[in-house]
Amino acid sequence: MTDAAPLRRPGRPAEDPTSPFHRAGGRHRFTARDAVVTAVSRPVDEFVRVTLSGPDFHDFTSAGPSDHVRVFFPDPVTGELVAPTAAGPAEDGILRPDRPMISRDFTPLHAREDSSGTRSVDIDLLLHDDPGPAAAWAARAQVGDRLVVVGPRGSKAAPQGAPRVLCVVDGTALPAAGRFLAEVPATTEVDVIADIPGDLEWVRTYLAQEGGRTASVTAAGDDLVSAVRDAGIDAGTYVFAAAEAGRLVALRRHLRNDLALPRAQYAISGYWKAGLAGFDHHAPIDPDDPED
């Protein structure tokens, strides 16, 4: 993590570093990196994992479970990869082409450096019915394929003082939940509410692999608020919620208004939005209360 200013939105008060929910953070050099696929694997049948590397990854950093990178894909028809480029070899910023681009956000996993100094990162892409360009690309991904990766802008570490973390996630956010499981202290209880239909055994398998330990996993059912009420939120519970934006509106109102949780005690983010391609997860999820 860089020694830059803490990562927080303008106008939001700085977090209390003594709070059990404090998430240490900082900014990274924001740039575009040319990436080559060096490995393709399947941690579970529902995910394709691609390992990305390249000379531009020499300073790639990801130090928090809710980090995200924007991955730019080639056009599925023409094969042309249209993507931003770095502003300069050591500069902060990107140059955007004045042409349509195909991109999606993903949680970076396992950023690492081998004995030769080569840095790599994994991206898990969820397979699903009626795939969009990212899932369709993943289904046929091969070593040697090329992409462009932008970000992360910065990181916020997992809370190190919370006795319990409750993750409310759908399939797109399982990689983030896995990082929470791995990056909180071993003494922190982690419970997962999975907004995923069908049998959840593959979810438990994936989280155990990613987190290095098991977590309690329960189905969300039709109503996220009811599922959260059943799970319980006390003064020592940190809540991380990430899923389809529309599904999270009622939950956000419950955390913010009904429970009146301190802002430091939860993070909630729409990872995608039904009917909208390339949804920006920074966008407000509640049209009636956009302030977060």
matplotlib code that plots the C-alpha trace (Angstrom):
import matplotlib.pyplot as plt

x = [0.0, 1.2, 1.9, -0.7, -3.7, -6.4, -8.9, -12.3, -15.0, -14.9, -17.0, -17.0, -15.4, -12.1, -12.6, -11.6, -8.4, -9.3, -12.7, -13.0, -14.4, -11.5, -10.2, -6.7, -6.4, -4.4, -4.2, -2.2, -0.9, -3.9, -3.0, -3.8, -1.8, -1.4, -2.1, -1.5, -3.2, -0.5, -2.8, -6.5, -8.1, -11.4, -11.4, -15.0, -17.1, -18.9, -15.8, -13.1, -9.9, -7.4, -3.9, -2.7, 0.8, 3.0, 5.8, 3.2, 2.3, 5.6, 3.9, 0.4, -1.0, -4.2, -4.4, -8.2, -11.1, -13.3, -10.7, -11.7, -10.1, -11.8, -10.9, -11.2, -12.1, -11.8, -14.8, -16.4, -17.2, -14.1, -11.6, -10.3, -9.2, -10.2, -9.0, -7.4, -3.6, -1.3, -0.7, 3.0, 5.4, 5.4, 2.5, -0.9, -3.8, -5.1, -5.9, -9.3, -10.0, -12.8, -14.4, -16.8, -15.1, -16.2, -15.3, -16.4, -15.3, -13.7, -12.1, -8.3, -7.1, -3.7, -1.5, 1.9, 5.5, 7.6, 11.3, 12.1, 10.3, 7.3, 4.1, 0.8, -2.9, -5.9, -9.4, -12.3, -15.1, -18.5, -20.1, -23.9, -26.8, -27.2, -23.6, -22.4, -19.1, -17.0, -18.5, -18.5, -14.8, -14.0, -15.6, -13.1, -10.1, -6.6, -3.1, -1.7, -5.0, -4.6, -6.6, -6.2, -6.5, -7.2, -6.8, -7.3, -7.3, -6.6, -7.3, -9.2, -8.0, -10.4, -11.4, -8.9, -10.9, -14.4, -15.4, -17.7, -18.1, -21.3, -21.0, -24.2, -23.1, -24.3, -22.0, -20.3, -19.1, -18.0, -14.3, -14.6, -16.2, -13.3, -10.8, -12.7, -12.5, -8.8, -7.8, -9.6, -8.0, -8.5, -10.5, -13.1, -16.3, -17.4, -20.9, -22.0, -25.6, -25.5, -27.9, -27.5, -30.2, -29.9, -27.5, -24.8, -22.2, -20.0, -20.2, -18.8, -16.1, -15.0, -15.0, -13.0, -10.4, -10.1, -10.4, -8.3, -11.1, -14.8, -17.5, -21.2, -23.1, -26.9, -29.2, -30.6, -34.1, -36.4, -35.8, -32.3, -33.6, -35.3, -32.1, -30.1, -32.6, -32.3, -28.5, -28.5, -26.4, -25.0, -22.6, -19.6, -20.7, -19.2, -21.5, -20.2, -23.0, -22.4, -24.8, -27.2, -27.9, -31.7, -31.6, -29.6, -31.9, -34.1, -31.1, -29.3, -32.4, -32.6, -28.9, -29.0, -32.5, -33.9, -30.7, -29.0, -25.6, -22.6, -21.3, -18.0, -19.9, -21.0, -20.0, -22.6, -22.1, -24.0, -21.6, -24.0, -27.5, -30.1, -30.7, -27.7, -24.4, -21.2, -22.8, -20.5, -20.4, -19.7, -23.2, -25.8, -28.0, -30.9, -32.5, -34.5, -31.4, -28.3, -26.1, -23.9]
y = [0.0, 3.5, 6.2, 8.4, 10.0, 7.7, 6.4, 7.9, 9.8, 13.6, 15.0, 11.9, 12.2, 10.4, 7.0, 6.6, 4.5, 3.1, 1.8, -2.0, -1.4, 0.7, -0.3, 1.1, 2.4, 4.3, 5.1, 3.4, 4.6, 4.6, 3.4, 1.0, -2.2, -4.4, -8.0, -11.4, -14.6, -16.9, -19.6, -20.7, -22.9, -23.7, -23.3, -24.5, -25.3, -22.0, -19.8, -19.5, -18.2, -16.4, -15.4, -12.1, -10.7, -8.6, -5.9, -3.2, -5.2, -4.4, -2.1, -3.7, -3.6, -4.9, -4.8, -5.0, -7.4, -4.8, -3.7, -3.8, -3.6, -2.7, -5.3, -4.4, -7.2, -7.6, -7.1, -10.6, -10.0, -8.2, -9.4, -5.8, -4.7, -1.1, 0.1, 3.0, 3.4, 4.6, 8.4, 7.6, 5.0, 6.4, 8.8, 8.6, 8.5, 7.0, 8.1, 7.0, 6.3, 8.1, 4.8, 2.3, -0.1, -3.4, -3.6, -5.1, -4.8, -7.7, -8.4, -8.9, -12.1, -13.4, -10.5, -12.0, -11.9, -15.0, -15.6, -13.9, -10.7, -11.2, -10.0, -11.8, -11.5, -13.8, -12.8, -15.1, -14.8, -16.2, -18.3, -18.0, -18.5, -15.9, -14.7, -11.2, -10.4, -11.1, -14.5, -15.5, -14.5, -16.5, -19.7, -19.7, -18.0, -19.4, -18.7, -15.9, -13.9, -10.2, -7.8, -4.4, -3.9, -0.5, 0.0, -0.5, 3.2, 2.2, -0.3, -0.5, -3.4, -5.8, -4.6, -6.1, -5.3, -6.5, -9.6, -10.6, -10.0, -10.6, -10.8, -10.5, -11.4, -12.9, -14.9, -11.8, -10.8, -14.3, -13.4, -10.4, -12.5, -15.0, -12.2, -11.0, -14.6, -14.8, -11.3, -10.8, -12.2, -16.0, -15.1, -13.1, -15.0, -14.8, -15.5, -15.4, -14.9, -16.1, -14.5, -17.5, -20.0, -23.7, -25.8, -23.8, -26.6, -25.1, -21.7, -23.3, -25.1, -21.9, -19.8, -22.5, -22.6, -18.8, -18.1, -21.0, -21.9, -22.5, -20.0, -20.3, -20.0, -19.6, -18.9, -15.4, -16.5, -13.9, -11.1, -9.9, -7.9, -10.9, -13.0, -10.3, -10.0, -13.8, -13.6, -10.8, -7.7, -6.6, -3.8, -5.9, -7.0, -5.4, -5.8, -6.1, -6.3, -6.6, -7.9, -6.7, -3.0, -3.3, -6.1, -4.0, -1.0, -2.3, -3.7, -0.4, 1.4, -1.2, -0.8, 3.0, 3.9, 1.0, -0.1, 3.3, 1.6, 3.9, 4.5, 2.8, -0.4, -1.3, -1.2, -1.8, -1.7, -2.7, -4.8, -4.9, -3.7, -5.8, -4.5, -2.1, -3.2, -1.9, -0.6, 1.7, 0.2, 3.7, 4.8, 5.3, 2.2, 4.0, 6.6, 8.1, 8.5, 8.8, 10.0, 7.3]
z = [0.0, -0.8, 1.8, 0.2, 1.9, 3.3, 0.8, 1.5, -0.3, -0.3, 2.5, 4.6, 8.0, 8.5, 10.3, 13.9, 13.8, 17.3, 16.1, 15.8, 12.3, 11.1, 7.7, 7.1, 3.5, 1.0, -2.7, -5.4, -8.7, -10.9, -14.3, -17.2, -17.4, -20.5, -19.3, -20.7, -19.5, -18.1, -16.7, -16.8, -14.1, -12.4, -8.6, -8.8, -11.8, -11.5, -11.9, -14.5, -13.0, -15.2, -14.0, -15.4, -15.6, -17.7, -17.3, -16.4, -13.2, -11.5, -9.0, -8.9, -5.4, -3.8, -0.1, 0.7, 0.2, -1.5, -4.0, -7.6, -11.0, -14.3, -16.9, -20.6, -23.0, -26.8, -29.0, -29.3, -33.0, -34.2, -31.6, -31.3, -27.8, -27.2, -23.8, -21.9, -21.9, -19.2, -19.0, -18.7, -17.4, -13.8, -14.0, -12.3, -14.6, -17.8, -21.3, -22.6, -26.3, -27.9, -28.9, -27.3, -24.8, -23.2, -19.6, -16.2, -12.6, -10.7, -7.3, -7.7, -6.0, -4.8, -6.0, -5.7, -6.9, -7.8, -7.3, -10.6, -9.5, -11.9, -10.4, -11.1, -10.1, -10.4, -11.6, -11.1, -13.6, -12.8, -15.5, -15.9, -18.3, -21.0, -20.6, -21.3, -23.0, -19.9, -19.1, -22.8, -23.0, -19.8, -21.2, -24.0, -22.3, -23.2, -22.1, -24.2, -24.5, -23.9, -21.8, -20.2, -16.4, -14.8, -11.1, -8.2, -7.2, -3.7, -0.9, 2.4, 4.5, 6.2, 9.7, 12.3, 15.4, 14.7, 16.6, 13.7, 10.0, 8.1, 4.3, 2.2, -1.3, -4.6, -6.9, -8.3, -4.8, -3.6, -4.4, -2.1, 0.6, 0.3, 0.8, 3.9, 5.3, 4.6, 5.7, 9.0, 12.1, 12.8, 15.9, 13.8, 13.2, 9.6, 8.5, 4.8, 3.5, -0.1, -2.5, -4.8, -5.9, -5.5, -3.5, -1.8, -1.3, -4.1, -2.4, 0.9, -1.1, -2.9, 0.3, 2.2, -0.6, -0.7, 3.0, 4.3, 6.8, 6.8, 7.2, 8.1, 4.8, 4.7, 1.8, 1.4, 0.2, -1.2, 1.3, 2.2, 5.1, 6.7, 6.1, 7.9, 10.7, 11.2, 11.2, 13.7, 13.8, 17.2, 18.2, 17.2, 13.7, 10.6, 7.6, 4.0, 1.4, -2.4, -5.0, -7.7, -6.9, -6.9, -4.4, -1.9, -1.7, 1.1, 3.0, 2.8, 4.2, 7.0, 8.0, 7.7, 9.0, 11.0, 12.7, 12.5, 12.2, 12.4, 8.9, 9.8, 10.6, 7.1, 3.5, 0.8, -3.0, -6.1, -8.1, -11.1, -12.0, -13.9, -17.3, -17.4, -19.0, -17.4, -14.2, -12.2, -8.7, -7.4, -8.5, -5.7, -5.3, -3.7, -5.9, -3.0, -0.8, -3.0, -0.2, 1.2]

ax = plt.figure().add_subplot(projection="3d")
ax.plot(x, y, z, "-o")
ax.set_aspect("equal")
plt.show()
